[in-house]
Amino acid sequence: MDLADIGVTGLATMGRNLARNLARHGYAVAVHNRTYVRTQQLVKEFGGEGTFVPSEDLAAFVASLKRPRRAVIMVKAGAGTDAVIEQLAELMEPGDMIVDGGNAHFEDTRRREAALRERGLHFVGTGISGGEEGALNGPSIMPGGSKESWQALGPILQDIAATVDGVPCCVHVGPDGAGHFVKMVHNGIEYSDMQLIAESYDLLRQALGATPAELASVFREWNQGELDSYLIEITAEVLDQVDAETGKPFVDVVVDQAEQKGTGRWTVQSALDLGVPVTGIAEAVFARALSGHPEQRAAAAPLRGPALSGTGGRELVEQVRQALYASKIVAYAQGFDQMAAASREYGWDLDLGAMATIWRGGCIIRAKFLDRIRAAYDANPALPTLLADPTFAGALDAAQEAWRRVVTTAVEIGVPTPGFSSALAYYDGLRRDRLPAALVQGLRDFFGAHTYHRVDKEGVFHTDWSGDRTERPA
Ligand code: NBP
């Protein structure tokens, strides 16, 4: 029997489709699943798509792989992944590669990579975005791990990834947990994108009394311009959908409690550790959390809102479009900031422009917009913030008046727009010459002798607040 080029273990939705994608690209794919029936089903249904080498147990699966062995794990993230890694590691030999394509936390990936490196094995934590459709037809792939493992795996991964303008949506992201980190931030940005879209829809519906079908047309039109993206495109589809049973708009029969699997929360937790304000992502995570408390919402429902409930004319549509674009720039600026901070913290040497490149296709946040981000980092790889790039600075400048109108309108009619508002606050905060952080420093020095720096001379100072209030060097 010929040996397989690469193997996939874990053949639920993602693993099965990834295995099929590999087979369709001419690779002989070893396939295995804890419950054998899934393996049999894959070969029965899709065996004609290419060469599959099924195995009932992991030992046979490993034995069916060419050396150095390349085994991709696509099982539920968490304890299951650790169990499978351990079983594979027992069966593998130095130089072999274990690829984790699940949604692992990057710290777990760092731990696993270090442990397997000790045993002479390569561990490649790989972010894969695009859901089941992407896995089958070309996802965005974000592999971490050693340069050696990239040499052996990179060509295969680039082969099966999505391509945009002939460029594969897959590069070697960086060592150890870098791939899973970048995938995590991708998901965080995805949260933010969706929140901003939801706020746009909500505000226009409440302010103008527009129907979901009318708003579908608005989003379809927006998708022709600078907002052109997969998420805007599918927003129009979802808003156009009519429930077959009731004849109501689909969006009105769905329970309004947004769920989450955790990558948004991880992004915010990591941002807190790194000291990076990812307010757009945080507001999106918290907005989902707020939606998920029906008992509190019921208790608060009688609270009074503003007298004004609807307002504005059609000009609000264009203002919201501009607010959405400006807030999106802020959300991405924050996400890219977080990647830059992690790159410094963990020594990853991330190429931020390349991250924008590999998100242009295959993944959920794919958008024309990412070309502009790539261009910004091409022009200045050391850009301190995306907001300072001339193209984005110009776009923010053009949008800021409308953005302020939108936030004002939302406040006036009592529609919550935490994404728009926090993005605007970030924009205003970052551009300020002087921030009230100076007062915060004064208070910290007053109650805790935490000291402060002065604007006009070097050194660290403390004022004797409880005594004669003179200043002395600390
Ligand atoms: P699931 O996350 O639903 O996991 C099911 C698979 O894990 C099955 O193959 C199952 O085997 C296997 N498994 C479990 Br559960 N515990 C195991 C254990 N202890 N040992 C061995 N195998 C075990 O599958 P999925 O939705 O295809 O996702 C796979 C990975 O890809 C996840 O980490 C997910 O977060 C990630 N991901 C998913 C998406 C998406 O859109 N769904 C997108 C991007 C990434 P069984 O058949 O024997 O029960």
Residues whose N, C-alpha, C, O or C-beta is under 5 A from the ligand:
A	BS01	NBP	G10 L11 A12 T13 M14 G15 R34 T35 R38 M74 V75 K76 A77 G80 A83 V84 G101 G102 N103 I128 G131 E132
